[in-house]
Amino acid sequence: MSTINTPTLELRGLEVAYTVRGIDRQVLRGVSFSIAPGEAYGLVGESGCGKSTAAFAAMRYLPRNGKITAGEIFFEGKNIVDIAEEDVAQLRRSAISMVYQNPATALNPTIRIGKQIAEVFALSGASKSDAMAMAQDALTKVQISDPAKVMRRYAHQLSGGMAQRVVIAMALASNPRLLVMDEPTTGLDATVEAEVLDLVRDLRRDTGTAVLFISHNLGVIRNMCDRVGVLYAGALVEQGATADLFDNPSHPYTVGLLRCIPRGGLHKSAERLDTIPGTPPALGTHFDGCVFSARCALVEDKCRTVQPQMVNISDSHVARCFHSDKAIAIPHSIEKIEIKSTSKEHSAIVGESLLNVSHLSKVFTQDGHQVRVVNDVSLTLGVGETLGLVGESGSGKTTIAKLILGLVAPEDGGIITLDGKGLAKTLNRRDVQDVGAMQIVFQNPDQALNRRHSVTRIVSRAVERLRGFNVSDALDRAHELLLGMRVEATLHSARPVQLSGGLKQRVAIARAFAGAPQLVVCDEPTSALDVSVQAAILNLLVDLQKQDGTSFIFISHDLGVVRYISDKIAVLYLGRVVEFGESNQVFQGPHHPYTEALLSSVPNIDGSSRKRIPLTGVVPNPSNPPTGCVLHPRCPRMTGSGVEHLCTSTEPALNEVEPGHFMRCHIPLDQLRKVQTQ
């Protein structure tokens, strides 16, 4: 066990290489940091910078082609670089746990969820019955609705957010002394993310667990971590106490990352997002000078030939830069993307009605029960506008998108019209013009793109089918689309596996625009992307919208992103629209109590404190929703409102509480305004 003066984890001059085609390619370059008992240390940086490699090295869990070429790794004062595999396995069973980024690969698809979690408790000596009971309790702690049913399910029967909560429950089960979290909240909505982070804080406080926290969500890092390290091309370029580093970033790369984030109510109509020009270097690139010199706005000849050393910014803050005193003032990178037209001309005028959804409902059968996942939803969207759909996992966001696209048939009575034309319920009954008019960009481009085809073929095939072009014209159009999405010509013959996550998503967007769409559904299109790539993608979508009058339905758990890009917001809870209105109305308030709770759960990147409004209790079972208002068992504002009798007995209608602002709540608007400003 560690003493109070011994770090739980310490990396000293760690260097790691991956062997690719017989050549060692350096991934980590002399990385040094430590994490004390009870401390949370955050690692940030773009994909490919070495964050996950550092985490895997700390656990002695590198892939077969990975090896530690120099440096030391100390766990509770003991160097574990050369210890036996049996000792490493024992550490992972009893002292070190990891939450992986992709829960789909972390869960066994052939074993029921309850049994998988129970195995962790069984390893610590619990009986079979006790282990199963402890497993169900673990699911309850991570806010799993109806944990008894989830225990009987397999991994493929869970949503992404639910699967991630299961993985977190398994990681916390052994009460680890070191918890490694690699993008642990990527698939979680704001309320569940807040609850999970509270769990980790409690674990740190109660047991002294040290946490290595890897995330591209800088707001979470700001609120979760005591210290932060910034990695670029495998080198630690800045490190310090969280508040010092975020308030006074002193490396140009850190400054660039922080500027990419939509914050402070920023909206697309007022300002473009900053981006970081260029792309990260290839794996194993050799550097004579600063690793960031190729993308730095302050670069000088010295930067390219001499490697800078860490300089002290303060007692708790260092940066590896010759120009740390000038970093905060680097020029903004807001160059407008020039793109060729990717859409045919439409006669409609921006703002005129495009999409009308009336009384849309959907019922599924789950475990023998009828579940109404979408309940009488009506929405409108104008030409050139973006509608943001927000709400917790299971609220019906993606199902509504699938209903609109015709991927799932709505119940009788639901009507969808596009540009005044009624649409058939299912995709196979719609004509090719209707199919081309509405497209989708999925969350995970790895699963959405055919890995056997080149990116040109992926896009040209869509052009052929949706526009009726011949092969030659379709190829020309595919190249135009890809260039318009800033996919360089040298990459047009590449297959998806050869591209970065951001480039894959650009290819997916190019394919979505192959049919000259009037409406594009974006289902979590940036949730798995770095903040720098996210900013570039958001700028690209805004440019396409301004140029072609394209409308978007934008689904995301990131409320800052939704606020930036959306003109209208629909807040969903248990398949119902509980609030709808212009973006500034919904975000500025007064809010529906559910919207209020969502917004209060979003971590502030500026470090300002905000009282979180918790949603107590678990999400009701959709197959047996509560009477009255479906939120009332969790509502933070019902008690003392004077209308409790209505909340528990009568479901409220979606009423216009002020011009253009709709809310499904019995509590009067003036009363909500008063309590939410106290």
Secondary structure by P-SEA (a helix, b strand, c coil): ccccccccccccbbbbbbbcccbbbbccccccccccccbbbbbbbcccccaaaaaaaaacccccccccccccccccccccccccaaaaaaaaaccbbbbcccccccccccccaaaaaaaaaaaacccaaaaaaaaaaaaaaacccaaaaaaacccccccaaaaaaaaaaaaacccccbbbbccccccccaaaaaaaaaaaaaaaaacbbbbbccccaaaaaaacccbbbbbccccccccccaaaaaaccccaaaaaaaaaccccccccccbbbbbbcccccccccccccccccccccccccccccccccccccccccccccccccccccccccccbbbbcccccccccccccccbbbcbbbbbbbcccccccccccccccccccbbbbbbbcccccaaaaaaaaaccccccccbbbbccccccccccccccaaaaaabbbbcccccccccccccaaaaaaaaaaaaccccaaaaaaaaaaaaaaacccccccccccccccaaaaaaaaaaaaacccccbbbbccccccccaaaaaaaaaaaaaaaaacbbbbbcccccaaaaaacccbbbbbccccccccccaaaaaaccccaaaaaaaaaccccccbbbbbbcccccccccccccccccccccccccccccccccccccccccccccccccccccccaaaaaaaaac
